[in-house]
Amino acid sequence: LPQLGPHLPPRLTQQPWRLLYCTSRDGFSLRSLYRCGGQPGSPALLLIRDTEAQAFGAFCATAIHCSNGFYGTGETFLFSFSPELKVFRWTGRNNFFMKGDVDLLMVGGGSGRFGLWLDGDLHHGGSHPCETFDNETLSPQEEFCVQDVEVWGLA
């Protein structure tokens, strides 16, 4: 988290963060992640480690929740630590920030490709270059197996 500090919206830089959800404590389930995902309208940090020990994720300006359509704001961004921090910000090309249902959580999109996605049991995910963030693939492979997932929110 500390490395991300300078990249967060200025209003959040001095705020204390707390762990809202983690797979080791709360189990592997997207439904549980939504349940623990924080107060509506409160920002969230999604942190993923894959089975190759690569860490990456997304900053979401609003709580991660189930939705019919896309939600979020241009403050949303993707990031990876590989091995140093890389941040991929909104390009302005579309508004496909976040979308979630019980089987799939998506961050970023365009032309049928998602910047980051996780399946309903949080065991598999993927990352592709997408128009929303013009990102690189966040993980070493375009599809990855999940080691653990954490969601951080404001304390």
C-alpha positions as CSV (number, residue, x, y, z in Angstrom):
1,L,0.0,0.0,0.0
2,P,2.6,2.6,0.8
3,Q,4.0,2.7,-2.7
4,L,0.5,3.5,-4.1
5,G,0.1,6.6,-1.8
6,P,1.4,9.2,-4.2
7,H,-0.9,7.8,-7.0
8,L,-4.1,8.0,-5.0
9,P,-6.5,11.0,-5.3
10,P,-5.1,13.8,-3.0
11,R,-8.1,13.7,-0.7
12,L,-7.1,10.1,0.3
13,T,-3.4,10.5,0.9
14,Q,-3.7,11.0,4.7
15,Q,-6.5,8.5,5.2
16,P,-6.0,5.3,7.2
17,W,-6.8,2.1,5.3
18,R,-8.0,-1.1,6.7
19,L,-8.3,-4.6,5.4
20,L,-12.0,-5.2,4.6
21,Y,-11.7,-8.6,2.9
22,C,-9.0,-11.3,2.4
23,T,-9.3,-14.8,1.0
24,S,-7.2,-16.3,3.8
25,R,-9.6,-15.0,6.4
26,D,-12.9,-14.7,4.5
27,G,-12.7,-17.6,1.9
28,F,-12.6,-17.6,-1.8
29,S,-15.9,-16.2,-3.0
30,L,-16.8,-13.1,-5.0
31,R,-20.1,-12.9,-3.1
32,S,-18.2,-12.6,0.2
33,L,-15.9,-10.0,-1.4
34,Y,-19.0,-7.9,-2.4
35,R,-20.4,-8.3,1.2
36,C,-17.2,-7.0,2.8
37,G,-16.5,-4.5,0.0
38,G,-16.9,-1.4,2.1
39,Q,-19.4,1.5,2.3
40,P,-21.1,2.5,-0.9
41,G,-19.3,5.5,-2.4
42,S,-16.2,4.7,-0.3
43,P,-13.0,4.0,-2.3
44,A,-11.5,0.5,-2.4
45,L,-8.1,-1.0,-3.3
46,L,-8.2,-4.5,-4.8
47,L,-4.9,-6.4,-4.4
48,I,-4.3,-9.7,-6.1
49,R,-1.4,-12.1,-5.8
50,D,-1.1,-14.9,-8.4
51,T,0.5,-18.3,-7.9
52,E,3.6,-16.9,-9.5
53,A,3.9,-14.4,-6.6
54,Q,3.1,-11.5,-9.0
55,A,1.1,-8.7,-7.3
56,F,-1.3,-6.3,-9.1
57,G,-4.7,-4.9,-8.8
58,A,-7.0,-1.9,-9.1
59,F,-7.9,1.3,-7.3
60,C,-11.6,1.9,-7.4
61,A,-13.1,5.3,-6.5
62,T,-16.2,3.5,-5.2
63,A,-16.9,0.4,-3.2
64,I,-16.7,-2.9,-5.2
65,H,-20.2,-4.2,-5.6
66,C,-22.6,-6.2,-7.8
67,S,-23.9,-4.1,-10.7
68,N,-26.0,-4.4,-13.9
69,G,-23.8,-1.9,-15.8
70,F,-20.4,-0.4,-15.5
71,Y,-19.7,2.0,-12.6
72,G,-16.8,4.0,-11.3
73,T,-15.0,7.3,-12.1
74,G,-11.9,8.4,-14.0
75,E,-10.0,8.2,-10.7
76,T,-10.0,4.4,-11.1
77,F,-6.7,2.9,-12.2
78,L,-4.9,-0.5,-12.6
79,F,-1.4,-1.2,-11.2
80,S,1.2,-3.9,-11.1
81,F,4.4,-4.5,-9.2
82,S,6.7,-6.1,-11.7
83,P,9.1,-5.7,-9.9
84,E,8.5,-1.9,-9.6
85,L,5.2,-0.2,-9.4
86,K,3.5,0.6,-12.7
87,V,0.2,2.6,-12.8
88,F,-2.2,2.6,-15.7
89,R,-4.6,5.6,-15.6
90,W,-7.9,6.3,-17.4
91,T,-7.4,7.1,-21.1
92,G,-10.8,8.8,-21.5
93,R,-11.7,6.5,-24.4
94,N,-14.6,4.8,-22.6
95,N,-16.2,4.6,-19.2
96,F,-15.8,0.8,-18.6
97,F,-14.3,1.2,-15.1
98,M,-15.9,-1.6,-13.1
99,K,-18.6,-4.2,-13.5
100,G,-19.5,-7.1,-11.2
101,D,-21.9,-9.9,-11.1
102,V,-21.9,-13.1,-9.1
103,D,-19.7,-14.9,-11.6
104,L,-17.3,-12.2,-12.8
105,L,-15.7,-9.0,-11.6
106,M,-14.3,-6.8,-14.4
107,V,-12.1,-3.7,-14.3
108,G,-11.5,-1.9,-17.6
109,G,-12.8,-2.9,-21.0
110,G,-13.3,-2.3,-24.6
111,S,-13.5,-4.5,-27.7
112,G,-14.4,-7.5,-25.5
113,R,-11.1,-7.4,-23.5
114,F,-10.9,-6.7,-19.8
115,G,-8.0,-5.0,-18.1
116,L,-8.5,-7.2,-15.1
117,W,-11.1,-9.9,-14.3
118,L,-11.7,-12.4,-11.6
119,D,-14.1,-15.4,-11.7
120,G,-16.9,-16.1,-9.1
121,D,-14.8,-18.4,-6.9
122,L,-11.8,-16.1,-7.1
123,H,-9.5,-19.0,-8.3
124,H,-8.9,-17.7,-11.8
125,G,-8.5,-14.4,-13.4
126,G,-7.0,-12.6,-16.4
127,S,-5.6,-9.4,-17.6
128,H,-5.5,-8.0,-21.1
129,P,-4.5,-4.6,-22.6
130,C,-7.8,-2.6,-22.7
131,E,-9.0,0.7,-24.1
132,T,-10.1,2.1,-20.7
133,F,-6.5,2.1,-19.2
134,D,-4.2,1.3,-22.2
135,N,-2.6,-1.1,-19.7
136,E,0.0,-3.8,-20.2
137,T,-1.0,-7.4,-19.1
138,L,-0.7,-7.1,-15.3
139,S,0.2,-10.7,-14.8
140,P,3.0,-12.7,-16.4
141,Q,0.3,-14.7,-18.3
142,E,-2.9,-13.3,-19.7
143,E,-4.8,-15.9,-17.5
144,F,-3.6,-16.6,-14.0
145,C,-4.4,-18.6,-10.9
146,V,-5.1,-16.6,-7.8
147,Q,-3.0,-17.1,-4.6
148,D,-4.9,-14.5,-2.6
149,V,-7.1,-11.4,-2.9
150,E,-7.4,-8.5,-0.5
151,V,-9.7,-5.5,-0.5
152,W,-8.7,-2.4,1.4
153,G,-11.0,0.4,2.3
154,L,-10.9,3.5,4.4
155,A,-10.9,2.9,8.1
